[in-house]
Amino acid sequence: MTTFLTRRAALFAAATCAATLGLAAIAQAQTSIKIGYAISRTGPNTGGAAVTTIPNYELWVKEVNAAGGIKLGDKRVPIEVVQYDDRSNAEEAVRALERLINQDKVDFILPPWGTGLNLAVGPTLNREGYPHLAATAVTDRAPELAKRWPNSFWLLGTSADSAKTLVELLSKLRDEKKIGDTVAMVSIADGFGIDLSSAARPALTNAKFKLAYDKSYPIGTQDLAPIINEVKALNPDVFIAFSYPPDTLALTEQSRITGFNPKIFYTGVGTAFPLYRQKFGKNTEGVMGIGGWSGDSPAIKDYLARHKASAANGAEPDRWASAVTYASLQMLQQAIERVGKIDRAAVIKDLQTGSFDTVIGKVKLENNMPTRYWWVGQWQDGEFYGIAPAKNEGARTAIVPKPAWVAP
Amino acid sequence: MTNAILTGLMLGGMYALIAMGLTLQYGVARIMNLSYGEFLIAAAFASHWLFTGWAVSPFVGLVLIVPAAFLLNFAIYKLLLTPLVRRAPNRDALEVDSILATFGLTFVIQGSMVALFGGAYYSYSFLAFPVQFLGETVAANRLAALGITILLGLALYLALTRTRAGTAVRAVAVDPFAAQLVAINVSQASALTFALGGALVAAAGVLVSTFLTFSASSGVVFTMKALIVVVMGGVGNMLGCLVAGLALGLSEALVASYVDPGLTLAVNFALFLAVLLVKPAGLFGRATR
């Protein structure tokens, strides 16, 4: 087939098209807010991201756009989303972020899921001056990082604080003569488990608890029966597992099957997942775990209902970082609206100093970190309530000892 | 002690079960199937879907999913892998090609599963009650899985050693060119063996899903484990697969109970290395072909 276009004409036409597209892009700049994120859609982080992060990003964007968008000055502009898969890989996450910044020219960036990836993208977001609302990272370096990267906000706190709160709760229960002082602790040999167990170990010994069992297991261990069998033989008052979701489920299952029922049964990430209640039903009663939320607060109940209505298959949020993630998005929106224009430095300033109305209550950050967290939660009547720190609003009293396992 | 051994046997049985299909696919059809674990997870999802959506017991699920997996794997071999088999000048070249092709397949299967089920963790309770066995308390679902593994292993062993088709398959495993000389349809035997391996991994997926938590991205763990068991037992050898699986499971359980749970992986790999140092072709492998 022949064509009437010469090569030069074709080039000219292409250039004209490109120029028109460019003009269109400029003309559109103020009609939407471009928000980008790279999230783990594949790889080992997918399980966490799919429960805690992705549904909240989608819910928030849907709700904001349904309300007309984010208010900039006196008009509302809708959110436009650009997203990539970071494949649970730090280099890929950083690459995706650089693409979002340089090529897609997004106005704001939402963080990835998990401590590791949030630490990985920190320097890039800092260098480029984007606010970094890390809602799913637990790290002891949070206060130091908040100083080094003033644009970063560490909303889930430090593992030392988490371990300390748990040990305080145990000490209080021992003073009330509800438990004795033998503790068995297992932890996963990965970031989370190592951090938490090395913070809990000195805290427990300082509080004069007897650590009858203290061992770690490698990530991907497919049978935790030997651990539970050995722990059961030691008959401790308190069982603590700093575990990841698959192990959290396996340890609970094995304990139920062997009839290991200590006065305190505490498991790690995954205890607050809806999957946990779905799998164990009545047997969740009295199980403690990391995290928690104010299950009775109207804001949380409303959030739960909206989340269920929006997510695929009516999935529920987890009872810890999900609400914090959603709250971080509300904070971002309120900060942008108060600033009234796309001015990232001003938004960061507002996040540092402003106070925010969110689903987890009023939030005001100090040194880029919240002042209160839920560290220990407990399943009571089918809801995972925060029980410690006890001074938090909405804290429930712990059910101790844990009721016996029942046949499912 | 009984408890640790029993736990070890159940875990080892699971490893053997997971690896049986791969030893057929790799040992006979000479396809190094890197998407093996994904097939396992796909079967686990199918079982989960049948159980939670339609209240179909995983045992009934086996009857539905295993034949379906057989047909699917047969089709995959015919459509996707036969061109590679035709093109490959020798078996080593086929191995490399199949690694690349099945690596690509990994993403296709994983992507479809993420699209269908999302990335979240899945788990359901089936036969999750304690039973007394040899004076110890064990989970019924793990015991059932061990029982079915033994039955499957035995059936397969008999089929391979006592039937005409089984003899043909073993002949192909040893020397496909010589097998042709005695009128064995090598390509047909390979296709059937690959499909049989696919059916076995589906059975493993269904059984594993009754007691392990899984997600769309957890397939690679199973591929790795299966690969270790297959290589350790001697490629293509059923008995070797069983022995290697049990050895790994037992060592893991004994180390976790009597030494330290943190050392299970290290002991696994030490055992693997030790076997390969003494017998480079695996426990039951032939040193030369």
Contacts between the chains, C-beta under 8 A, distances in Angstrom:
chain1	res1	chain2	res2	distance
A	40	B	119	7.4
A	41	B	114	6.3
A	41	B	119	6.3
A	42	B	110	6.3
A	42	B	111	7.6
A	42	B	114	6.5
A	42	B	119	7.4
A	42	B	216	7.9
A	42	B	217	5.8
A	43	B	217	5.6
A	44	B	217	6.2
A	46	B	114	7.2
A	46	B	119	3.3
A	46	B	120	7.9
A	46	B	215	6.2
A	46	B	216	6.6
A	46	B	217	4.7
A	47	B	119	6.0
A	47	B	120	5.9
A	47	B	121	4.6
A	47	B	215	4.5
A	47	B	217	7.3
A	49	B	119	6.4
A	50	B	118	5.1
A	50	B	119	3.5
A	50	B	120	4.2
A	50	B	215	7.9
A	51	B	120	5.2
A	51	B	121	7.5
A	54	B	119	7.8
A	88	B	217	7.8
A	186	B	261	7.4
A	189	B	262	5.8
A	215	B	260	5.8
A	215	B	261	5.3
A	215	B	262	6.2
A	216	B	261	7.0
A	216	B	262	4.6
A	217	B	256	7.4
A	217	B	261	4.0
A	217	B	262	6.0
A	217	B	264	7.0
A	218	B	261	8.0
A	218	B	262	6.5
A	218	B	264	6.2
A	218	B	265	4.4
A	220	B	221	5.5
A	220	B	265	7.9
A	221	B	261	7.1
A	221	B	264	6.4
A	222	B	11	6.7
A	222	B	14	7.3
A	222	B	212	6.5
A	222	B	225	8.0
A	223	B	7	6.4
A	223	B	10	7.5
A	223	B	11	4.5
A	223	B	249	7.9
A	223	B	252	7.0
A	223	B	253	6.9
A	223	B	256	7.8
A	225	B	7	4.6
A	225	B	138	8.0
A	225	B	139	7.9
A	225	B	253	7.6
A	226	B	4	6.2
A	226	B	7	5.8
A	226	B	253	5.4
A	226	B	256	3.7
A	226	B	257	4.3
A	226	B	261	6.6
A	227	B	256	6.5
A	227	B	261	5.4
A	229	B	3	5.5
A	229	B	4	7.6
A	229	B	7	7.3
A	229	B	257	6.9
A	230	B	257	6.1
A	245	B	121	5.2
A	245	B	213	6.7
A	246	B	121	6.5
A	246	B	212	7.3
A	246	B	213	4.0
A	246	B	214	7.8
A	246	B	218	7.9
A	249	B	121	7.7
A	249	B	123	5.5
A	249	B	213	4.7
A	250	B	212	7.3
A	250	B	213	6.7
A	253	B	128	6.4
A	253	B	139	7.4
A	253	B	211	7.4
A	254	B	139	7.4
A	256	B	128	7.7
A	257	B	128	7.0
A	257	B	129	7.1
A	257	B	130	4.6
A	257	B	137	6.8
A	257	B	138	7.6
A	257	B	139	4.7
A	258	B	130	6.8
A	258	B	137	5.4
A	259	B	130	7.0
A	259	B	137	7.2
A	270	B	121	7.4
A	273	B	121	7.4
A	275	B	120	7.2
A	275	B	121	5.8
A	275	B	122	7.5
A	275	B	123	6.2
A	279	B	123	5.2
A	279	B	124	6.9
A	279	B	125	5.9
A	280	B	125	7.9
A	312	B	118	6.4
A	315	B	120	7.4
A	407	B	129	6.6
A	408	B	125	5.9
A	408	B	128	6.4
A	408	B	129	7.4
